[in-house]
Amino acid sequence: MFKVCIVGLGAIGGWLAAHLQRVEGVSVCALARGETLAAVREHGITLDSGGSTLTAPLRVSVDPAELGPQDLVILAVKGPAIAGVAAQVAALCGPQTRVLTALNGLPWWFPAGLPVPGLALRSVDPDGRIAALIPPQRVIGCVVHASCCVEKPGHIRHVMGNGLLIGEATGGASDSVHELAGVLTQAGFGAKAVDNIQREVFYKLWGNMTTNPVSALTRATTDRILADDLVREFTTAIMREAALIGERVGCPISQTPQDRHVITRSLGAFKTSMLQDIEAGRPIETDALLAAPRELAQQLGVATPMLDALLGLTRLMDACRSKP
């Protein structure tokens, strides 16, 4: 039996759990707390997708010791919560356990697979505690090309997409990544093993590091952001700066910002994940989406005045908003 534990039973974590529990030979459990813990214990995990609803029982606990060592731990929390659950993730790990990270932005392990030595991301792991508890050698990176939202605790709605790109955080190919891609494919995901997950992580960042914070600042959906000529040019300028960073760290971007705008426009009146977090009063992922690429730029000597401005505005907005 292949044992999987989900840490972060929100939109993406719940979506992954609902599909994986259907695979023969896979045993799925989850760490949860509060309303989500209570709801899943009573009703199971529910997923609305493509006009159908799936509800299935799911073993949940607030205590990693109750769940025991796993073969795979899927870390699907938002960036600000990682430090708080890193010890729990470590407690779920045995000697051979792998940790799949389904995260936005640049994670703590991102520099591990880059061709440029000596880079660090203190903006997302200030004291190195996360890396000590979840070392990059244990990590399989994952880029999620899908959109989901939480209808209520334990009830997930799948909006679009089902792509999962996975790869070794330290780079290169491995049997374990290819085997995991097979399991994810059986679960119904469009899973693909890649040899350079950093390139995929940076490409996704390049596409959403502007619309996410701009939507949080303005409360606008992506269609309105791109319909405004001045705002669109502002996002384009940031994407050009980010492309220079990507080129310097071995993650070149083959598209132009205008190419990416066409893709974003095709989504219609889309609410970004950061806008959804703002509306729900949740913490936002400023560090992973903006501070981390700016930190790389500073270490590489790349000027990023437009990125700097967006980071400053987003931090100020976040500091001034009322939070529960």
BELMO-V223813 format. One record per residue. RES is the residue in one letter. PHI is phi in whole degrees, -180 to 180 (NA if undefined). Layout:
res->(RES,RES)
phi->(PHI,PHI)
This chain:
res->(M,F,K,V,C,I,V,G,L,G,A,I,G,G,W,L,A,A,H,L,Q,R,V,E,G,V,S,V,C,A,L,A,R,G,E,T,L,A,A,V,R,E,H,G,I,T,L,D,S,G,G,S,T,L,T,A,P,L,R,V,S,V,D,P,A,E,L,G,P,Q,D,L,V,I,L,A,V,K,G,P,A,I,A,G,V,A,A,Q,V,A,A,L,C,G,P,Q,T,R,V,L,T,A,L,N,G,L,P,W,W,F,P,A,G,L,P,V,P,G,L,A,L,R,S,V,D,P,D,G,R,I,A,A,L,I,P,P,Q,R,V,I,G,C,V,V,H,A,S,C,C,V,E,K,P,G,H,I,R,H,V,M,G,N,G,L,L,I,G,E,A,T,G,G,A,S,D,S,V,H,E,L,A,G,V,L,T,Q,A,G,F,G,A,K,A,V,D,N,I,Q,R,E,V,F,Y,K,L,W,G,N,M,T,T,N,P,V,S,A,L,T,R,A,T,T,D,R,I,L,A,D,D,L,V,R,E,F,T,T,A,I,M,R,E,A,A,L,I,G,E,R,V,G,C,P,I,S,Q,T,P,Q,D,R,H,V,I,T,R,S,L,G,A,F,K,T,S,M,L,Q,D,I,E,A,G,R,P,I,E,T,D,A,L,L,A,A,P,R,E,L,A,Q,Q,L,G,V,A,T,P,M,L,D,A,L,L,G,L,T,R,L,M,D,A,C,R,S,K,P)
phi->(NA,-91,-96,-126,-123,-94,-111,110,-93,-95,-61,-75,-60,-66,-61,-64,-62,-61,-78,-65,-68,-88,-85,-64,88,-115,-108,-113,-139,-152,-88,-151,-153,58,-64,-66,-58,-65,-65,-71,-62,-86,-118,81,-98,-119,-130,-97,-156,60,86,-121,-123,-115,-127,-145,-66,-146,-72,-131,-155,-93,-118,-59,-63,-70,-88,81,-62,-117,-81,-141,-112,-102,-94,-129,-89,-76,-48,-62,-95,-62,-58,-74,-113,-58,-66,-67,-60,-60,-69,-87,-99,-99,-58,-106,-66,-106,-118,-96,-106,-103,-129,-93,74,-94,-86,-59,-86,-54,-65,-63,-106,-90,-77,-100,-77,85,-80,-143,-125,-71,-64,-109,-147,-56,-109,75,-68,-64,-64,-69,-82,-129,-66,-54,-63,-89,-91,-111,-75,-139,-108,-97,-107,-160,-128,-139,-143,-93,-73,-164,-52,81,-126,-112,-114,-86,-93,-163,78,-151,-83,-133,-106,-129,-168,-63,-62,-92,94,84,-94,-155,-64,-65,-67,-67,-66,-66,-59,-65,-63,-65,-65,-60,-76,104,-88,-86,-93,-144,-84,-126,-85,-135,-70,-60,-62,-70,-62,-70,-64,-65,-58,-57,-81,-123,-74,-102,-64,-60,-68,-64,-67,-67,-71,-106,66,-94,-76,-63,-64,-74,-61,-79,-78,-89,-58,-69,-67,-62,-68,-63,-66,-62,-63,-66,-65,-66,-64,-64,-62,-66,-62,-58,-61,-72,-105,82,-125,-66,-105,-85,-85,-95,-55,-65,-59,-69,-60,-61,-63,-64,-60,-66,-78,77,-80,-102,-90,-68,-64,-70,-66,-62,-66,-61,-64,-90,74,-91,-60,-113,-94,-62,-65,-68,-88,-125,-66,-66,-64,-65,-63,-60,-59,-64,-70,-96,76,-97,-76,-137,-63,-73,-61,-58,-64,-66,-62,-61,-64,-68,-62,-66,-58,-65,-67,-95,-80,-81,-127,-67)
